[in-house]
Amino acid sequence: MPSSHGPSAVTIGNFDGVHLGHQAMLRRLTETARARGLAACVLTFEPHPREFFAPQQAPARLTSLREKLELFHGLGIDRVHVCRFNREFSRLGAEEFIDRILWRGLQAEWVLIGDDFRFGAKRAGNYALLREAGARRGFEVVAMHSVTVEGLRVASTAVRDALSCGDLELARLLLGRPYSISGRVVDGDKVGNRLGYPTANIQMKHNKPPLSGIFAVELSGLEEGSLPGAASLGVRPTVKNDGRPTLEVHLFDFGRRIYGRHVRVDFLHKLRDEAKFPDLASLTRQIAQDVEDAKRYFSTAKGATGAR
């Protein structure tokens, strides 16, 4: 049972990506919590239920738990309760979920959910059931409709579809920010260094990223601020056979060792798909072209910004 520190306003969900629809919910939650003198509380689940029931068929994660927590903090959330989604939790009935988690655990006085939210064993709980239970126990339940942007419903699935197609502009529109991956810089196999293009290898928490290819990126989290670079996210078929996705970032004119630092990589523009080359010489020539293309992107983007 989650531990509470007083009455709360609660919203519930997976919040994968923390996109504009999620942000609208979280703003409404915090505004209501402040107005009523309650703690703004998010109840979320780890792992995602679909990862628990069918890990091979589960969708690619947009955000790790750490990334979600950082985004929640930036949006003014006071408390986050992470329910470990396991076999026992999956068998929790809808009424027991309400009584044990929301009512007694979180001391919910105001609950905000999406209009399609389902909960409890076999997804038996819905808005009507929750509202009826709230009327009996004395807490208010509010449903929030979906958010649309340029006629498109904002949803995690729409963000994944945009990323898988390489449409980073659409993903940015739905997220309200560039899509990013955060992680610690770890030691790599030094292939980039041998080819003349040293890279920072970013440790990823999940092995099924929602996008792949070669990108113009910005890396932040260092003293220098946001640094431009070119990134490869994929299985590196020219140099590896194990098929494990790897994120490598080559920063322009940067030679400092940053192992162990936790950084964020913002994906700004897709340059091309990943490809297998016949030899390392061909790969090196393509990397040189990728770096030039990324520099050209930043030069063009900077010029467009200056023109405004």
C-alpha positions as CSV (number, residue, x, y, z in Angstrom):
1,M,0.0,0.0,0.0
2,P,1.4,3.5,-0.9
3,S,2.3,5.6,2.1
4,S,0.6,9.0,2.4
5,H,1.6,12.2,4.0
6,G,-1.9,13.8,4.2
7,P,-4.8,14.3,1.9
8,S,-4.1,14.5,-1.8
9,A,-5.3,15.3,-5.3
10,V,-4.4,12.2,-7.4
11,T,-4.1,11.4,-11.1
12,I,-3.4,7.9,-12.3
13,G,-1.7,6.5,-15.4
14,N,1.5,5.2,-17.1
15,F,2.3,8.7,-18.5
16,D,4.8,7.2,-21.0
17,G,6.4,10.2,-22.7
18,V,4.7,12.8,-20.5
19,H,3.3,14.3,-23.7
20,L,1.1,17.4,-24.1
21,G,-2.0,15.5,-23.1
22,H,-0.3,14.3,-19.9
23,Q,1.0,17.8,-19.2
24,A,-2.5,19.2,-19.5
25,M,-3.7,16.7,-16.9
26,L,-0.8,17.4,-14.6
27,R,-1.4,21.2,-14.8
28,R,-5.0,20.7,-13.9
29,L,-4.0,18.4,-11.0
30,T,-1.5,20.9,-9.6
31,E,-3.9,23.8,-10.0
32,T,-6.7,22.0,-8.2
33,A,-4.3,20.7,-5.5
34,R,-3.0,24.2,-4.8
35,A,-6.6,25.7,-4.7
36,R,-7.7,23.0,-2.2
37,G,-4.6,22.8,-0.1
38,L,-3.9,19.2,-1.1
39,A,-0.7,17.5,-2.2
40,A,-0.5,17.0,-6.0
41,C,0.1,13.2,-6.3
42,V,0.8,11.0,-9.4
43,L,0.1,7.3,-9.1
44,T,2.0,5.3,-11.8
45,F,3.1,1.8,-12.5
46,E,6.5,0.0,-13.0
47,P,6.9,-1.9,-15.2
48,H,4.2,-0.9,-17.7
49,P,1.4,-3.5,-17.5
50,R,1.9,-4.5,-21.1
51,E,5.6,-5.1,-20.4
52,F,4.6,-7.4,-17.6
53,F,1.9,-9.4,-19.5
54,A,3.6,-9.6,-22.9
55,P,7.1,-8.2,-22.8
56,Q,7.9,-9.2,-26.4
57,Q,4.8,-7.4,-27.8
58,A,5.0,-4.4,-25.5
59,P,5.5,-1.0,-27.2
60,A,8.8,0.7,-27.1
61,R,9.3,2.9,-24.0
62,L,9.3,6.7,-24.6
63,T,10.6,7.5,-21.1
64,S,12.4,5.6,-18.4
65,L,11.1,5.9,-14.8
66,R,13.9,8.4,-14.0
67,E,13.0,10.5,-17.0
68,K,9.3,10.5,-16.0
69,L,10.2,11.5,-12.4
70,E,12.3,14.4,-13.6
71,L,9.5,15.6,-15.9
72,F,6.9,15.3,-13.1
73,H,9.1,17.4,-10.8
74,G,9.5,20.0,-13.4
75,L,5.7,20.2,-13.7
76,G,5.2,20.9,-10.0
77,I,4.1,17.4,-8.8
78,D,4.6,17.0,-5.0
79,R,4.5,13.2,-4.7
80,V,4.9,10.3,-7.0
81,H,3.8,6.8,-5.9
82,V,5.1,4.0,-8.1
83,C,3.2,0.8,-7.8
84,R,5.2,-2.3,-8.6
85,F,3.2,-4.1,-11.3
86,N,3.6,-7.7,-10.5
87,R,1.4,-10.8,-10.4
88,E,-0.1,-9.9,-7.1
89,F,-0.9,-6.4,-8.1
90,S,-2.4,-7.5,-11.4
91,R,-5.0,-9.6,-9.5
92,L,-6.1,-6.6,-7.4
93,G,-9.8,-6.0,-8.0
94,A,-11.2,-2.6,-9.0
95,E,-13.0,-2.1,-5.6
96,E,-9.9,-3.1,-3.7
97,F,-7.7,-0.8,-5.7
98,I,-10.0,2.1,-4.9
99,D,-10.2,1.2,-1.2
100,R,-6.7,0.1,-0.5
101,I,-4.7,2.3,-2.9
102,L,-6.7,5.5,-3.4
103,W,-8.8,5.9,-0.3
104,R,-6.7,4.4,2.6
105,G,-3.2,4.6,1.0
106,L,-3.2,8.0,-0.7
107,Q,-6.1,9.7,1.2
108,A,-7.4,10.9,-2.1
109,E,-9.9,13.8,-1.9
110,W,-9.9,14.6,-5.7
111,V,-9.1,12.1,-8.5
112,L,-8.5,13.0,-12.1
113,I,-8.4,10.3,-14.8
114,G,-8.5,10.2,-18.6
115,D,-11.9,9.5,-20.0
116,D,-10.8,6.0,-21.3
117,F,-8.9,5.0,-18.1
118,R,-9.5,1.4,-16.9
119,F,-8.1,-0.2,-13.8
120,G,-8.2,-3.3,-11.6
121,A,-8.0,-7.0,-12.5
122,K,-9.2,-7.6,-16.1
123,R,-9.5,-3.9,-16.5
124,A,-12.9,-4.1,-14.8
125,G,-12.8,-0.6,-13.3
126,N,-13.8,2.5,-15.2
127,Y,-14.9,6.1,-14.6
128,A,-18.5,5.2,-13.6
129,L,-17.3,2.7,-11.0
130,L,-14.7,5.1,-9.6
131,R,-17.2,8.0,-9.4
132,E,-19.7,5.8,-7.6
133,A,-17.1,4.7,-5.1
134,G,-16.0,8.3,-4.6
135,A,-19.6,9.3,-3.8
136,R,-19.7,6.7,-1.1
137,R,-16.4,7.5,0.4
138,G,-16.4,11.3,0.0
139,F,-13.9,12.0,-2.8
140,E,-14.6,13.7,-6.1
141,V,-13.8,12.1,-9.4
142,V,-13.2,14.1,-12.6
143,A,-12.6,12.7,-16.1
144,M,-10.5,14.7,-18.6
145,H,-11.0,14.5,-22.4
146,S,-8.1,13.9,-24.8
147,V,-6.0,16.8,-26.0
148,T,-5.6,17.4,-29.8
149,V,-2.9,19.2,-31.7
150,E,-3.7,20.3,-35.3
151,G,-6.5,17.8,-35.4
152,L,-4.4,14.9,-34.1
153,R,-5.2,13.2,-30.8
154,V,-2.1,13.5,-28.5
155,A,-1.2,10.0,-27.3
156,S,1.9,7.9,-26.6
157,T,1.1,5.7,-29.6
158,A,1.1,8.8,-31.9
159,V,4.5,9.8,-30.5
160,R,5.9,6.3,-31.1
161,D,4.5,6.3,-34.6
162,A,6.1,9.7,-35.4
163,L,9.5,8.6,-34.0
164,S,9.5,5.3,-35.8
165,C,8.9,7.2,-39.1
166,G,11.7,9.6,-38.3
167,D,9.2,12.5,-38.1
168,L,10.9,14.3,-35.2
169,E,9.0,17.6,-35.8
170,L,5.7,15.8,-35.3
171,A,7.0,14.1,-32.2
172,R,8.2,17.5,-30.9
173,L,4.8,18.9,-31.5
174,L,3.0,16.2,-29.6
175,L,5.6,16.2,-26.7
176,G,5.9,20.0,-26.5
177,R,9.7,19.5,-26.5
178,P,12.3,17.5,-28.5
179,Y,12.3,13.8,-27.9
180,S,15.2,12.9,-25.7
181,I,17.0,9.9,-24.1
182,S,18.8,10.3,-20.8
183,G,21.5,8.1,-19.4
184,R,25.0,7.7,-18.0
185,V,28.0,8.0,-20.2
186,V,29.7,4.6,-20.1
187,D,32.9,3.1,-21.5
188,G,32.5,1.7,-25.1
189,D,34.5,-0.3,-27.5
190,K,36.4,2.7,-28.8
191,V,35.5,2.0,-32.5
192,G,34.6,5.6,-33.1
193,N,37.8,6.8,-31.5
194,R,39.8,4.5,-33.8
195,L,37.9,5.9,-36.8
196,G,38.7,9.5,-35.8
197,Y,35.2,10.3,-34.5
198,P,35.2,9.6,-30.7
199,T,31.8,9.2,-29.2
200,A,30.1,9.3,-25.8
201,N,28.2,6.0,-25.3
202,I,24.9,6.6,-23.4
203,Q,23.6,3.8,-21.3
204,M,19.9,3.1,-22.1
205,K,17.6,1.4,-19.6
206,H,15.5,-0.4,-22.2
207,N,16.7,-2.3,-25.3
208,K,13.8,-1.3,-27.6
209,P,14.1,2.4,-28.3
210,P,11.3,4.0,-30.3
211,L,13.5,5.3,-33.1
212,S,16.7,4.4,-34.9
213,G,19.1,6.0,-37.4
214,I,21.6,8.8,-37.5
215,F,20.6,12.2,-36.1
216,A,21.6,15.7,-35.4
217,V,21.4,16.1,-31.6
218,E,22.1,18.3,-28.7
219,L,23.7,16.9,-25.5
220,S,23.0,18.6,-22.2
221,G,24.0,17.9,-18.6
222,L,27.6,19.2,-18.7
223,E,29.1,22.5,-17.6
224,E,29.3,23.7,-21.2
225,G,25.5,23.7,-21.6
226,S,23.8,22.2,-24.7
227,L,26.4,20.9,-27.1
228,P,25.7,20.0,-30.8
229,G,26.6,16.7,-32.3
230,A,25.8,13.8,-34.5
231,A,24.3,10.6,-32.9
232,S,23.9,7.0,-34.0
233,L,21.1,5.0,-32.4
234,G,20.9,1.4,-33.6
235,V,22.5,-2.0,-33.7
236,R,25.7,-0.9,-35.6
237,P,25.6,-3.7,-38.2
238,T,29.0,-2.9,-39.7
239,V,30.9,-3.5,-36.4
240,K,28.6,-5.7,-34.3
241,N,26.6,-8.9,-34.7
242,D,24.7,-9.0,-31.4
243,G,21.9,-6.7,-32.4
244,R,21.9,-4.7,-29.1
245,P,20.8,-1.1,-29.6
246,T,23.5,1.5,-28.8
247,L,23.3,5.3,-28.5
248,E,26.6,7.0,-29.4
249,V,27.1,10.8,-29.7
250,H,29.9,12.5,-31.4
251,L,30.2,16.1,-30.1
252,F,31.8,18.6,-32.4
253,D,35.2,20.0,-31.3
254,F,35.0,18.3,-27.9
255,G,37.7,16.2,-26.4
256,R,37.0,16.0,-22.7
257,R,36.4,12.7,-21.0
258,I,32.9,12.6,-19.5
259,Y,32.6,8.9,-18.3
260,G,30.1,8.6,-15.5
261,R,28.2,11.8,-16.2
262,H,24.4,11.6,-16.5
263,V,23.4,13.5,-19.7
264,R,20.4,14.1,-21.9
265,V,20.4,13.7,-25.7
266,D,17.8,15.7,-27.6
267,F,17.0,14.4,-31.0
268,L,16.5,17.3,-33.4
269,H,16.7,16.0,-37.0
270,K,17.0,12.6,-38.6
271,L,19.8,12.5,-41.2
272,R,19.4,9.0,-42.5
273,D,18.5,5.4,-41.6
274,E,21.1,3.0,-40.2
275,A,23.0,1.0,-42.8
276,K,25.6,-1.8,-43.1
277,F,28.8,-0.9,-44.9
278,P,31.2,-3.3,-46.6
279,D,34.2,-2.2,-44.6
280,L,35.4,0.3,-42.0
281,A,36.8,2.7,-44.7
282,S,33.3,3.0,-46.2
283,L,31.8,3.5,-42.7
284,T,34.4,6.2,-41.9
285,R,33.6,8.1,-45.1
286,Q,29.9,8.0,-44.3
287,I,30.5,9.2,-40.7
288,A,32.4,12.2,-42.1
289,Q,29.4,13.0,-44.3
290,D,27.0,12.6,-41.4
291,V,29.0,15.0,-39.3
292,E,29.1,17.5,-42.1
293,D,25.3,17.1,-42.6
294,A,24.7,17.6,-38.9
295,K,26.8,20.7,-38.8
296,R,24.9,22.0,-41.9
297,Y,21.6,21.4,-40.0
298,F,22.7,23.4,-37.0
299,S,24.0,26.2,-39.3
300,T,20.7,26.3,-41.2
301,A,18.7,26.2,-38.0
302,K,20.8,28.9,-36.4
303,G,20.3,31.1,-39.5
304,A,16.5,30.5,-39.5
305,T,16.4,31.5,-35.8
306,G,18.5,34.6,-36.4
307,A,16.2,35.6,-39.3
308,R,13.2,35.7,-37.0
